[in-house]
Amino acid sequence: MAFWLYKSEPFKWSWEMQKAKGEVGEEWTGVRNYLARNNMRAMKIGDKGFFYHSNEGLEVVGIVEVCALSHPDSTAEGDARWDCVDIRAVCDMPKPVSLKDVKANEKLAKMALVTSMRLSVQPVTDDEYFEVCRMGGLDNPPV
């Protein structure tokens, strides 16, 4: 099992919109960065991740899981270079965890959210996952 972080601008795709997709989930489309694409290609069904509101909010607001493996991105207009996974909402973060709080936590100093802030799909270590869940008041985080 691996953990990830998915960034989304809430005016384009919000946590509420993600939750509304239910068990079916939604394609995580529009990623046009090779490292982020490769991260999605490495994902397995059931991998968990943070849903992060970027630009507005700057906070982890929920937990998602991969529900379909890497496949061609339907928004790539036939460009075979770009893949995506499908994710579905698992649970809300009881207390959203802000970027400011992540940066202030020494345990998270090497987290990609701090060191590779522009990357839209990032790996998260086990320790980082559990620390952010603790910060967000998620006592029994999904794994």
Disulfide bonds with the S-S distance in Angstrom:
none
